[in-house]
Amino acid sequence: MWLKLFFLLLYFLVLFVLARFFEAVVWYETGLFATQLVDPVTLSFKKLKTILECRGLGYSGLAEKRDVRELVKNSGDLMQGELYSAINNEKEQAESKSESSTTFSGEMHFYELVEDTKDGIWLVQVIAQDRDALLSKANWVKMVQKVSQFGIRTGTFNCSNDSRYCRKRGWMKSTLIMSVPQTYSSKGKVMLKEYSGRRIEIEHIFKWMTAHVASRIKTISVSQQLVEEWHPSEKHPVKMFLFAKLAQPPAFFSALSVKFTGRIEFIFVDVRTWDNITSLEEMGVQQMPSYILKMPEGIYKYGNSTGEFISLQAMDNFLRSVQPEVNDLFVLSLVMVNLMAWMDLFITQGATIKRFVVLISTLGTYNSLLIISWLPILGFLQLPYLESFYDYSLKLLRYADTTTIASWVRTDWTFYSSHPALFLSTYLAHGLLIDYFEKKRRCNNDEENPNNLEWLSSLWDWYTSYLVHPITSFHNFPNESDWDDDPNFLLERLAFPDLWLHPLIPIDYINNLPTWRFKCTLVCQANSDGNGVGDRECDTKNTTGGWTGETKNEHEEHGYVMETHCASDLCCPAGSREDLPCVKREEQQQQADWSQWPDDMIHCTECVVCLENFETDCIIMGLPCAHVFHQQCIVIWLAGGRHCCPVCRWPSYKKKPVRSSDPGLDQPEQQE
């Protein structure tokens, strides 16, 4: 888990450096930065109208370029980044001719989406029965494109689908309906407004919409009222002020007031006929227009840092970071967790099927842990005595969000979210680099990876083992090296409640059990040939290469040449002694060398698991109960979930207490 988190943070660092590289390239080619201010005088009439459309200001009736330029100045400073985004959006809208609006099927569908949502603005075109639509199809597509950039959702209600509801509402002719939240509190009532204008033109309809939405924003034109609203209140601790010489606030500002209903209060200050300029200077308002965020920690002037454009998307990202909802934090954590889980696709080595199986398992595990961890957090947020902790956390978050680094992060978020192909390609390139270095590391360690068929076979073995021994399956998954060492036992027990009835014992203790090699001594016996030479040992060299003391002296006394492991068929006297004939070996016996055994282990020569004798140089393992087995046999026994001795059933992970009164401690009992 920590390795994937490290790679994810490294990827974010790469994105940050890559964004700075793009800025340097643009500056090298054009000599301009995204934060550089643009003088509206240098722009064409078409570009000025594009800026006004992106900000949501109507320019119908302004035929002179000077008037349009003045309106752009009064709405806020223009940066190169905002101008570039506005031109690109206009091109995308011109190329895109698809209509992305909802078609309502009846009364309940209209009620659920429009009247019961209460957190957005809707524009619905009602088509009366046996009547034509108020806007033609081409004009309706243009209207949808124009209002969708401000977060306004659109739909079409055909009365032929539900004529009874149209009669109930009084929609006897084709019209346009707009729904706007009526109150300043979250989830308040929704009011439906019907278009009553005579001119069926897009600009006039949009002007009618912005006028109704702007009516929700508190407008101040007197200094005394501004002083009252400037002081913080418990109901609205965070307020967004717009000081401008405009008749009404821009459409993006009005749309944000609906989007942040109940979280941030939006106030429009009309300074066209302001009576006290000194009061504005005392509040820190030096120029017009000014977007000022009033917080309990102080004031923040929006538009002075990187990426803080006068647009809906840029200000929306800023306000979400300053006053986030629980839903915003959950979505952010969900994105982070899934990006981290997808790193497993590149970290895991081996068969392709293995990679995707591990990925699916990791996605399920991480998302389950995320949901489980969010449940107590939501419960704690409801406790009244945690309000101070919540306020202190918001205070730290606001201090962090007003830094220069935070503005860079928000700019990069806006950039990469508007270019998803670039984000996905960089993520894939980062993953392939991780895969390359991981392969190189494993090749240096001489690790072999199974192919698809071999891994599927091992996966089937794991599945069948799980059906019989669910505890064992967690320790014998076919990709042990790819699983984290810390997938919590709690999650496993929650996923399989039957595990609460069984002890979940880690198998790490097997590595600490004593192991050694079985050593033995070979003995030759020879029959007498009638010369009075009886049975005698001809070779007693053990596997360690040394002679046992008494047997060696005995052979040297009789003058026999000793051959290692009785390799010779004859044992002949050494030197010139001819009184002793050569003896032919007929039998070979094996004796265990108990000097190699631990003192607390029972002497035995047979493994009771496989019922076979110990062979020379085989590896054997002892348990805390002092019984001894083949290492391979007892490891398979213990890893299969049977954490006890096959002979006495003493727990294999528990040290057996020493009893001084036990006579078998000094002389261990032989295992049969």
ChimeraX attribute file (.defattr): number of C-alpha atoms within 10 A of each C-alpha:
attribute: neighborCount
match mode: 1-to-1
recipient: residues
	/A:1	16
	/A:2	10
	/A:3	12
	/A:4	17
	/A:5	16
	/A:6	11
	/A:7	17
	/A:8	22
	/A:9	13
	/A:10	13
	/A:11	16
	/A:12	13
	/A:13	12
	/A:14	15
	/A:15	19
	/A:16	16
	/A:17	12
	/A:18	14
	/A:19	18
	/A:20	14
	/A:21	12
	/A:22	11
	/A:23	14
	/A:24	15
	/A:25	13
	/A:26	14
	/A:27	13
	/A:28	11
	/A:29	8
	/A:30	9
	/A:31	9
	/A:32	16
	/A:33	16
	/A:34	17
	/A:35	18
	/A:36	12
	/A:37	15
	/A:38	15
	/A:39	13
	/A:40	20
	/A:41	13
	/A:42	10
	/A:43	14
	/A:44	12
	/A:45	16
	/A:46	9
	/A:47	15
	/A:48	21
	/A:49	20
	/A:50	17
	/A:51	23
	/A:52	20
	/A:53	20
	/A:54	25
	/A:55	23
	/A:56	26
	/A:57	22
	/A:58	20
	/A:59	16
	/A:60	10
	/A:61	8
	/A:62	11
	/A:63	10
	/A:64	9
	/A:65	16
	/A:66	13
	/A:67	13
	/A:68	21
	/A:69	20
	/A:70	13
	/A:71	21
	/A:72	19
	/A:73	18
	/A:74	16
	/A:75	23
	/A:76	20
	/A:77	19
	/A:78	20
	/A:79	21
	/A:80	17
	/A:81	19
	/A:82	23
	/A:83	21
	/A:84	12
	/A:85	17
	/A:86	20
	/A:87	14
	/A:88	12
	/A:89	15
	/A:90	17
	/A:91	11
	/A:92	11
	/A:93	13
	/A:94	11
	/A:95	9
	/A:96	11
	/A:97	12
	/A:98	10
	/A:99	15
	/A:100	13
	/A:101	17
	/A:102	14
	/A:103	15
	/A:104	20
	/A:105	15
	/A:106	18
	/A:107	16
	/A:108	12
	/A:109	13
	/A:110	18
	/A:111	12
	/A:112	11
	/A:113	15
	/A:114	24
	/A:115	20
	/A:116	13
	/A:117	15
	/A:118	24
	/A:119	19
	/A:120	23
	/A:121	24
	/A:122	23
	/A:123	25
	/A:124	23
	/A:125	22
	/A:126	23
	/A:127	23
	/A:128	21
	/A:129	18
	/A:130	11
	/A:131	13
	/A:132	12
	/A:133	19
	/A:134	17
	/A:135	18
	/A:136	10
	/A:137	11
	/A:138	10
	/A:139	14
	/A:140	19
	/A:141	17
	/A:142	17
	/A:143	20
	/A:144	19
	/A:145	22
	/A:146	19
	/A:147	22
	/A:148	16
	/A:149	18
	/A:150	21
	/A:151	17
	/A:152	17
	/A:153	20
	/A:154	24
	/A:155	19
	/A:156	20
	/A:157	24
	/A:158	21
	/A:159	25
	/A:160	15
	/A:161	14
	/A:162	15
	/A:163	17
	/A:164	13
	/A:165	14
	/A:166	22
	/A:167	12
	/A:168	9
	/A:169	9
	/A:170	9
	/A:171	19
	/A:172	16
	/A:173	17
	/A:174	20
	/A:175	17
	/A:176	21
	/A:177	21
	/A:178	23
	/A:179	23
	/A:180	23
	/A:181	25
	/A:182	17
	/A:183	16
	/A:184	20
	/A:185	15
	/A:186	15
	/A:187	16
	/A:188	16
	/A:189	16
	/A:190	20
	/A:191	13
	/A:192	15
	/A:193	14
	/A:194	14
	/A:195	14
	/A:196	12
	/A:197	10
	/A:198	8
	/A:199	9
	/A:200	13
	/A:201	12
	/A:202	15
	/A:203	15
	/A:204	15
	/A:205	18
	/A:206	17
	/A:207	16
	/A:208	16
	/A:209	21
	/A:210	22
	/A:211	17
	/A:212	15
	/A:213	23
	/A:214	21
	/A:215	13
	/A:216	18
	/A:217	19
	/A:218	13
	/A:219	19
	/A:220	17
	/A:221	15
	/A:222	15
	/A:223	18
	/A:224	13
	/A:225	12
	/A:226	18
	/A:227	12
	/A:228	10
	/A:229	14
	/A:230	14
	/A:231	12
	/A:232	14
	/A:233	12
	/A:234	6
	/A:235	11
	/A:236	13
	/A:237	15
	/A:238	21
	/A:239	21
	/A:240	21
	/A:241	21
	/A:242	23
	/A:243	24
	/A:244	22
	/A:245	19
	/A:246	17
	/A:247	10
	/A:248	18
	/A:249	27
	/A:250	25
	/A:251	27
	/A:252	24
	/A:253	26
	/A:254	25
	/A:255	21
	/A:256	21
	/A:257	23
	/A:258	28
	/A:259	19
	/A:260	22
	/A:261	20
	/A:262	16
	/A:263	21
	/A:264	24
	/A:265	23
	/A:266	24
	/A:267	23
	/A:268	24
	/A:269	24
	/A:270	20
	/A:271	22
	/A:272	12
	/A:273	9
	/A:274	14
	/A:275	12
	/A:276	12
	/A:277	12
	/A:278	10
	/A:279	14
	/A:280	17
	/A:281	11
	/A:282	9
	/A:283	12
	/A:284	13
	/A:285	17
	/A:286	11
	/A:287	11
	/A:288	16
	/A:289	20
	/A:290	21
	/A:291	20
	/A:292	19
	/A:293	20
	/A:294	20
	/A:295	19
	/A:296	13
	/A:297	12
	/A:298	9
	/A:299	15
	/A:300	15
	/A:301	16
	/A:302	17
	/A:303	20
	/A:304	14
	/A:305	17
	/A:306	20
	/A:307	23
	/A:308	22
	/A:309	25
	/A:310	23
	/A:311	21
	/A:312	20
	/A:313	16
	/A:314	18
	/A:315	20
	/A:316	17
	/A:317	17
	/A:318	20
	/A:319	17
	/A:320	14
	/A:321	20
	/A:322	21
	/A:323	17
	/A:324	16
	/A:325	12
	/A:326	13
	/A:327	9
	/A:328	13
	/A:329	13
	/A:330	14
	/A:331	11
	/A:332	11
	/A:333	15
	/A:334	16
	/A:335	12
	/A:336	14
	/A:337	19
	/A:338	15
	/A:339	16
	/A:340	22
	/A:341	24
	/A:342	20
	/A:343	24
	/A:344	25
	/A:345	21
	/A:346	20
	/A:347	23
	/A:348	22
	/A:349	21
	/A:350	16
	/A:351	16
	/A:352	14
	/A:353	14
	/A:354	22
	/A:355	20
	/A:356	16
	/A:357	13
	/A:358	20
	/A:359	20
	/A:360	15
	/A:361	14
	/A:362	23
	/A:363	19
	/A:364	14
	/A:365	16
	/A:366	18
	/A:367	16
	/A:368	14
	/A:369	14
	/A:370	15
	/A:371	12
	/A:372	12
	/A:373	11
	/A:374	15
	/A:375	10
	/A:376	10
	/A:377	11
	/A:378	11
	/A:379	9
	/A:380	13
	/A:381	14
	/A:382	10
	/A:383	9
	/A:384	8
	/A:385	10
	/A:386	12
	/A:387	13
	/A:388	10
	/A:389	11
	/A:390	11
	/A:391	11
	/A:392	12
	/A:393	11
	/A:394	16
	/A:395	17
	/A:396	11
	/A:397	15
	/A:398	17
	/A:399	13
	/A:400	15
	/A:401	18
	/A:402	17
	/A:403	11
	/A:404	13
	/A:405	13
	/A:406	17
	/A:407	20
	/A:408	18
	/A:409	18
	/A:410	20
	/A:411	22
	/A:412	18
	/A:413	16
	/A:414	15
	/A:415	16
	/A:416	15
	/A:417	12
	/A:418	12
	/A:419	11
	/A:420	11
	/A:421	11
	/A:422	13
	/A:423	14
	/A:424	12
	/A:425	11
	/A:426	16
	/A:427	19
	/A:428	14
	/A:429	11
	/A:430	18
	/A:431	20
	/A:432	15
	/A:433	13
	/A:434	18
	/A:435	19
	/A:436	13
	/A:437	12
	/A:438	15
	/A:439	18
	/A:440	12
	/A:441	12
	/A:442	13
	/A:443	12
	/A:444	8
	/A:445	9
	/A:446	9
	/A:447	10
	/A:448	10
	/A:449	14
	/A:450	14
	/A:451	13
	/A:452	15
	/A:453	12
	/A:454	13
	/A:455	19
	/A:456	16
	/A:457	12
	/A:458	17
	/A:459	18
	/A:460	13
	/A:461	15
	/A:462	20
	/A:463	17
	/A:464	13
	/A:465	18
	/A:466	16
	/A:467	11
	/A:468	11
	/A:469	15
	/A:470	19
	/A:471	24
	/A:472	22
	/A:473	20
	/A:474	17
	/A:475	17
	/A:476	18
	/A:477	18
	/A:478	21
	/A:479	18
	/A:480	11
	/A:481	10
	/A:482	14
	/A:483	16
	/A:484	12
	/A:485	9
	/A:486	8
	/A:487	13
	/A:488	11
	/A:489	12
	/A:490	10
	/A:491	13
	/A:492	15
	/A:493	15
	/A:494	11
	/A:495	11
	/A:496	12
	/A:497	10
	/A:498	11
	/A:499	15
	/A:500	12
	/A:501	8
	/A:502	10
	/A:503	8
	/A:504	14
	/A:505	13
	/A:506	15
	/A:507	15
	/A:508	9
	/A:509	11
	/A:510	17
	/A:511	9
	/A:512	8
	/A:513	14
	/A:514	15
	/A:515	18
	/A:516	15
	/A:517	17
	/A:518	21
	/A:519	22
	/A:520	20
	/A:521	19
	/A:522	19
	/A:523	19
	/A:524	21
	/A:525	17
	/A:526	20
	/A:527	14
	/A:528	14
	/A:529	12
	/A:530	7
	/A:531	9
	/A:532	8
	/A:533	15
	/A:534	13
	/A:535	12
	/A:536	18
	/A:537	20
	/A:538	29
	/A:539	27
	/A:540	24
	/A:541	21
	/A:542	20
	/A:543	17
	/A:544	10
	/A:545	9
	/A:546	11
	/A:547	17
	/A:548	13
	/A:549	9
	/A:550	9
	/A:551	16
	/A:552	18
	/A:553	12
	/A:554	14
	/A:555	19
	/A:556	13
	/A:557	11
	/A:558	15
	/A:559	18
	/A:560	24
	/A:561	17
	/A:562	22
	/A:563	15
	/A:564	17
	/A:565	18
	/A:566	19
	/A:567	11
	/A:568	15
	/A:569	13
	/A:570	18
	/A:571	24
	/A:572	20
	/A:573	21
	/A:574	16
	/A:575	9
	/A:576	8
	/A:577	12
	/A:578	11
	/A:579	10
	/A:580	16
	/A:581	16
	/A:582	17
	/A:583	22
	/A:584	18
	/A:585	18
	/A:586	11
	/A:587	10
	/A:588	13
	/A:589	9
	/A:590	13
	/A:591	13
	/A:592	19
	/A:593	14
	/A:594	13
	/A:595	8
	/A:596	12
	/A:597	17
	/A:598	14
	/A:599	14
	/A:600	15
	/A:601	20
	/A:602	20
	/A:603	19
	/A:604	18
	/A:605	18
	/A:606	17
	/A:607	20
	/A:608	19
	/A:609	13
	/A:610	11
	/A:611	9
	/A:612	12
	/A:613	13
	/A:614	20
	/A:615	16
	/A:616	14
	/A:617	12
	/A:618	12
	/A:619	16
	/A:620	20
	/A:621	22
	/A:622	23
	/A:623	23
	/A:624	20
	/A:625	21
	/A:626	19
	/A:627	21
	/A:628	25
	/A:629	27
	/A:630	24
	/A:631	20
	/A:632	11
	/A:633	15
	/A:634	26
	/A:635	16
	/A:636	11
	/A:637	16
	/A:638	18
	/A:639	17
	/A:640	18
	/A:641	18
	/A:642	16
	/A:643	21
	/A:644	19
	/A:645	22
	/A:646	17
	/A:647	12
	/A:648	10
	/A:649	11
	/A:650	16
	/A:651	16
	/A:652	20
	/A:653	20
	/A:654	13
	/A:655	11
	/A:656	13
	/A:657	8
	/A:658	8
	/A:659	9
	/A:660	9
	/A:661	7
	/A:662	9
	/A:663	10
	/A:664	12
	/A:665	15
	/A:666	10
	/A:667	11
	/A:668	14
	/A:669	14
	/A:670	12
	/A:671	15
	/A:672	9
